[in-house]
Amino acid sequence: MSVLGDLELTTGLAPRSADEARRQVAAACRIVARYGHEDLTLGHVSVRGPGEHEVYIKAKGKALGEVTPDDVMLVRLDDPEGHLAPGAHLETVMHTETYRARPDVSAAIHTHAVYATALGATVSSLEYLSHDAVLFNDGVGLYNASVGMVMTRDDGRAVADALGGHRAVLLQNHGMLAVGEDIRWAVLSALTLERAVRVQVLASSLGEFTPIPAASVDEIHLTKYQSAFLDEYWSAWVRKLPSASEGRR
């Protein structure tokens, strides 16, 4: 059994209850931590809850890799100051303003992933050097209005504006925000962006870039990134989480 108890029963689809939303957030936190996104107790994952104005988000105080459903809190979108709820991360407003601006987004992940952070600290942009990069066939946004913390509603709105209709936005000198139609897509976006930038870094040390032709980008995207594949991806990520016995070591 998973260290998170019945987490293996958690789907990546829209949560049907508060408990399901908390399990999804906990699972996603541990998944992105496993793939290199952990940074002390920083970073946060959220999902829209089953209620119209509910957002469930990792609370402050735990590292991504140790989050359990008990470490996930409710923030309300119908409260203009909901992001200031006791126990919330300082940058919770990044999530709430994204949900307000993007009704199509049902999950969001902010981390300080090393390669994405590095790209956001340059004047370069994501190149289509791999199938990973093709997930972002309409590009990646860049938030450069500030290099500080995103803590006010104005800051949060500026991040949401920079995200636009994209799946991810780089925060200059800071990190990244990845979003999705549900938690499966948000995790895929976060992990795939980091892999794509890592390939770009490696390629830059080997020689001149040979990008995927522009005419092929959308074709590959349609073939590789089908909704039908997301359940098997989510199941594989959850299966690879530590077992209860491993978690006690």
C-alpha positions as CSV (number, residue, x, y, z in Angstrom):
1,M,0.0,0.0,0.0
2,S,1.2,3.5,-0.7
3,V,2.6,5.6,2.1
4,L,-0.5,7.8,1.5
5,G,-2.9,5.0,2.3
6,D,-5.6,4.6,-0.3
7,L,-3.9,7.0,-2.7
8,E,-3.6,4.3,-5.3
9,L,-7.4,4.6,-5.6
10,T,-7.1,8.3,-6.5
11,T,-7.9,9.2,-10.0
12,G,-6.6,12.3,-11.8
13,L,-10.1,13.4,-12.9
14,A,-12.1,16.2,-11.4
15,P,-12.4,15.5,-7.6
16,R,-15.8,14.4,-6.5
17,S,-15.2,15.2,-2.8
18,A,-13.0,17.3,-0.6
19,D,-11.1,14.1,0.4
20,E,-10.5,13.3,-3.2
21,A,-9.2,16.8,-3.8
22,R,-6.8,16.5,-0.9
23,R,-5.5,13.2,-2.1
24,Q,-4.9,14.5,-5.6
25,V,-2.9,17.5,-4.2
26,A,-0.9,15.2,-1.9
27,A,-0.2,12.8,-4.8
28,A,0.9,15.5,-7.2
29,C,3.2,17.1,-4.6
30,R,5.0,13.8,-4.1
31,I,5.1,13.0,-7.8
32,V,6.8,16.3,-8.8
33,A,9.1,16.0,-5.8
34,R,10.2,12.6,-7.1
35,Y,11.1,14.1,-10.4
36,G,13.3,16.9,-9.1
37,H,11.0,19.8,-8.2
38,E,11.5,19.8,-4.5
39,D,13.1,22.9,-2.8
40,L,13.0,22.8,1.0
41,T,9.4,23.4,2.0
42,L,8.7,25.7,-1.0
43,G,6.4,25.1,-3.9
44,H,2.7,24.3,-4.0
45,V,0.1,22.3,-5.9
46,S,-3.6,23.1,-6.0
47,V,-6.8,21.7,-7.6
48,R,-10.3,23.1,-8.0
49,G,-12.6,21.4,-5.5
50,P,-16.1,19.9,-6.2
51,G,-17.6,23.2,-4.9
52,E,-17.9,26.1,-7.3
53,H,-15.6,28.4,-5.3
54,E,-13.3,25.8,-3.7
55,V,-9.5,25.5,-4.2
56,Y,-7.5,22.9,-2.3
57,I,-3.9,23.7,-2.0
58,K,-0.8,22.5,-0.2
59,A,-0.4,24.3,3.1
60,K,2.8,25.9,4.2
61,G,5.3,23.9,6.3
62,K,5.9,20.6,4.5
63,A,8.3,19.7,1.7
64,L,6.6,18.6,-1.5
65,G,7.8,15.0,-1.0
66,E,6.2,14.6,2.4
67,V,2.8,16.1,1.9
68,T,-0.2,14.0,3.0
69,P,-3.9,14.8,2.5
70,D,-3.8,16.3,6.0
71,D,-1.4,19.0,4.8
72,V,-3.9,20.3,2.2
73,M,-6.1,23.3,3.0
74,L,-9.2,24.9,1.5
75,V,-9.1,28.4,0.0
76,R,-12.2,30.0,-1.3
77,L,-12.3,31.9,-4.6
78,D,-15.4,33.9,-3.5
79,D,-13.3,35.5,-0.7
80,P,-11.1,38.3,-2.2
81,E,-8.7,37.7,0.7
82,G,-8.9,33.9,0.6
83,H,-5.3,33.6,-0.3
84,L,-4.4,35.1,3.1
85,A,-6.0,32.3,5.0
86,P,-3.9,31.1,8.1
87,G,-1.4,28.4,7.0
88,A,-1.4,29.4,3.3
89,H,1.8,29.8,1.4
90,L,2.7,33.5,0.7
91,E,2.2,33.0,-3.0
92,T,-1.2,31.3,-2.9
93,V,-2.5,34.2,-4.8
94,M,-0.7,32.9,-7.9
95,H,-3.1,30.1,-7.9
96,T,-6.3,31.9,-7.0
97,E,-5.8,34.6,-9.6
98,T,-5.0,32.0,-12.3
99,Y,-8.3,30.1,-11.5
100,R,-10.2,33.4,-11.7
101,A,-8.6,34.2,-15.1
102,R,-8.7,30.7,-16.6
103,P,-12.0,28.9,-16.1
104,D,-10.5,26.0,-18.2
105,V,-7.8,25.4,-15.6
106,S,-8.5,23.0,-12.8
107,A,-5.1,22.4,-11.4
108,A,-1.9,24.4,-10.9
109,I,1.7,23.7,-9.8
110,H,4.3,26.2,-8.8
111,T,7.9,25.0,-8.2
112,H,11.5,26.2,-8.4
113,A,12.5,23.4,-10.8
114,V,16.1,24.0,-11.6
115,Y,16.2,23.9,-15.4
116,A,13.0,25.9,-15.8
117,T,14.3,28.5,-13.4
118,A,17.5,28.7,-15.3
119,L,15.7,29.3,-18.6
120,G,13.6,32.0,-17.0
121,A,16.9,33.8,-16.0
122,T,18.0,34.1,-19.6
123,V,16.8,35.9,-22.7
124,S,16.3,32.5,-24.4
125,S,13.0,30.8,-25.0
126,L,11.9,27.2,-25.2
127,E,13.1,25.5,-28.4
128,Y,11.3,22.6,-30.0
129,L,14.2,20.2,-29.6
130,S,12.3,17.2,-28.3
131,H,8.9,15.7,-28.2
132,D,8.7,17.0,-24.6
133,A,8.9,20.6,-25.9
134,V,6.1,19.9,-28.3
135,L,3.6,19.6,-25.5
136,F,3.9,23.4,-25.4
137,N,3.1,23.8,-29.1
138,D,1.7,27.3,-28.5
139,G,4.8,28.4,-26.5
140,V,5.5,29.2,-22.8
141,G,4.6,32.4,-21.2
142,L,7.1,34.7,-19.3
143,Y,6.3,36.7,-16.3
144,N,8.9,39.5,-16.0
145,A,6.9,42.3,-14.3
146,S,8.8,41.5,-11.1
147,V,11.6,39.2,-9.8
148,G,10.2,39.2,-6.3
149,M,7.6,37.1,-4.5
150,V,4.1,37.0,-6.0
151,M,2.0,38.0,-2.9
152,T,-0.6,40.6,-3.9
153,R,-3.7,40.2,-6.1
154,D,-2.1,42.6,-8.6
155,D,1.0,40.3,-8.8
156,G,-1.2,37.2,-9.1
157,R,-3.2,38.8,-12.0
158,A,0.1,39.8,-13.7
159,V,1.2,36.1,-13.6
160,A,-2.1,35.0,-14.9
161,D,-1.8,37.5,-17.7
162,A,1.6,36.3,-18.6
163,L,0.4,32.7,-18.6
164,G,-2.3,33.7,-21.0
165,G,-3.7,30.6,-22.8
166,H,-0.4,28.6,-22.3
167,R,0.1,25.5,-20.3
168,A,3.0,27.0,-18.4
169,V,4.7,30.3,-17.6
170,L,8.3,31.0,-16.6
171,L,8.7,33.4,-13.6
172,Q,11.8,35.4,-14.3
173,N,14.6,34.5,-11.8
174,H,12.1,32.6,-9.8
175,G,10.6,29.4,-11.1
176,M,7.6,28.2,-13.1
177,L,3.8,27.8,-13.0
178,A,2.2,24.9,-14.8
179,V,-1.5,24.3,-15.3
180,G,-3.9,21.8,-16.6
181,E,-7.5,20.8,-17.3
182,D,-7.1,18.5,-14.3
183,I,-4.3,17.3,-12.0
184,R,-3.0,14.8,-14.6
185,W,-2.4,17.5,-17.2
186,A,-0.9,19.9,-14.6
187,V,1.6,17.2,-13.5
188,L,2.4,16.3,-17.1
189,S,3.0,20.0,-17.9
190,A,5.3,20.5,-14.9
191,L,7.4,17.4,-15.5
192,T,7.5,17.7,-19.3
193,L,8.6,21.4,-19.2
194,E,11.5,20.6,-16.9
195,R,12.6,17.6,-19.2
196,A,12.3,19.8,-22.3
197,V,14.5,22.5,-20.8
198,R,17.0,20.0,-19.6
199,V,17.3,18.5,-23.1
200,Q,17.8,22.1,-24.4
201,V,20.6,22.7,-21.9
202,L,22.3,19.4,-22.9
203,A,21.9,20.1,-26.6
204,S,23.5,23.6,-26.2
205,S,26.7,22.0,-24.9
206,L,26.9,19.5,-27.9
207,G,26.5,21.8,-30.9
208,E,24.1,23.8,-33.0
209,F,20.4,23.2,-32.5
210,T,18.4,21.2,-35.0
211,P,14.8,22.0,-33.9
212,I,11.8,20.0,-34.9
213,P,10.4,21.6,-38.1
214,A,7.5,24.0,-37.3
215,A,5.2,22.1,-39.7
216,S,5.7,18.9,-37.5
217,V,5.1,20.5,-34.1
218,D,1.3,20.4,-34.1
219,E,1.2,17.0,-35.8
220,I,3.4,15.4,-33.1
221,H,1.4,17.2,-30.4
222,L,-1.9,15.8,-31.6
223,T,-0.4,12.3,-31.8
224,K,1.5,12.2,-28.5
225,Y,-0.5,14.3,-26.1
226,Q,-4.0,12.6,-26.3
227,S,-6.3,12.8,-23.3
228,A,-6.7,9.0,-23.6
229,F,-3.1,8.5,-22.4
230,L,-3.4,10.6,-19.2
231,D,-4.9,7.9,-17.0
232,E,-2.0,5.5,-17.7
233,Y,0.5,8.3,-17.0
234,W,-1.2,9.2,-13.7
235,S,-1.4,5.5,-12.6
236,A,2.3,5.0,-13.4
237,W,3.3,8.1,-11.4
238,V,1.2,7.0,-8.4
239,R,2.6,3.4,-8.5
240,K,6.1,4.8,-8.3
241,L,5.5,6.6,-5.1
242,P,7.2,5.0,-2.1
243,S,5.4,2.1,-0.4
244,A,4.5,2.4,3.3
245,S,7.5,0.3,4.3
246,E,9.9,2.5,2.2
247,G,8.3,5.6,3.7
248,R,9.4,4.4,7.2
249,R,13.1,3.9,6.3
